[in-house]
Amino acid sequence: MSAILPQGLQKDSNSTMQADVQHSIIHQFYTNDGQIGLRVAPSTLAINDEVGLLLEELTDVYQAKPSKGYARFLTADDEQEATLKSDFPELLEGWRQQRVEFVDFSQQAAKLLHQQLQHYGILEPGFLLIAAYSERGQDFLVVAFLPSQDGVTIAADLSVDRSSQLAISKVQLAASINLTEWHEEPDSTTFISFIKGRAGRKVSDFFLDFLGCAEGLNPKKQSQQLIESVSRYAQEEQLEADEARQLRKSVYEICDNQWQQGEPVRVKDLSEQLHDSMPRERSFADFNQSQEERALVDEFPTDRTTLRKLVKFQGQGGGLSVAFDQDLLSERVEYDPHSDKLTIHGTPPNLRDQLRRYFGIDS
């Protein structure tokens, strides 16, 4: 079974991740007369192929989400409104310490979410999935709110019937908690990964309130800081254009490999790998240490979309969207900074076909 992975929930498409699921349970939220109701499950789900398929599908949907965030549990030192304080961390700790059974823990968590839904006036029917599993010697907890939708099914007697089905592809509220990291590295700010919402009041904000979390390191900000550090490093080392381009490409490939493995980037490891391919008297790690307030943290999660800026030029505005590999600059793509004119030699086939049809030219 493919497990829901921590640190971005990414897995290598060429490998099969095996997880040992200990517990899983689903509670239901429903609407009635303008109110949100809760029906708790009395026992855990049987660990069978159906549950495995459910978790695998959830994993695939999670991986497809364009943006992930990382968080930690709030502490007494954090400023927070009393009405928004969540008991989820304490409930989770109670189960981890075996003071309560998993079913009791999950039911209390569901009731806590019910209170949050009522507090925010959210009328959203769906199912709360909580699953605990172990993988690679570490323990994890998955918490996901699965929306539902009405559908049509064919019964065993071939009759048609309406039913409520899980709309897993529309999941916006899901988190993976690395329980082992939480207890071994309590100061970590990335042991919880979650789906980030879109602009405005993020849907993830509400879910973080329920979990009693505060966002830790921001992958996009950390990735942008890495890009800026690489640029400064290339300038201070006075790299030639080709060398600077190779540096950016190497950094991107190393970071992208970490992203695909669901692992954070470690400055020490990144520096060593860069030295193997591009030996320099001053390593990237030494350069980073000299940056003081602008220095990268030792270890941080990355955002793949942001990292593409290392190897691509892209931008949009005024009805125009342009993106191309940096290797193409001065080859198939030319830019005149004085006239602000971009010249492309050889358009992509699908764009060329559209243009030829527009001008009535046989392709």
PyMOL commands that set and color helices and strands:
alter all, ss='L'
color gray80, all
select helices_A, chain A and resi 49-64+82-84+88-96+102-120+168-170+179-184+203-211+219-236+241-260+267-277+284-289+292-294+304-310+326-328+349-358
alter helices_A, ss='H'
color red, helices_A
select strands_A, chain A and resi 20-32+35-39+68-73+126-135+138-154+160-166+173-178+192-195+213-215+265-266+299-300+312-317+320-325+333-336+341-344
alter strands_A, ss='S'
color yellow, strands_A
deselect
rebuild
show_as cartoon
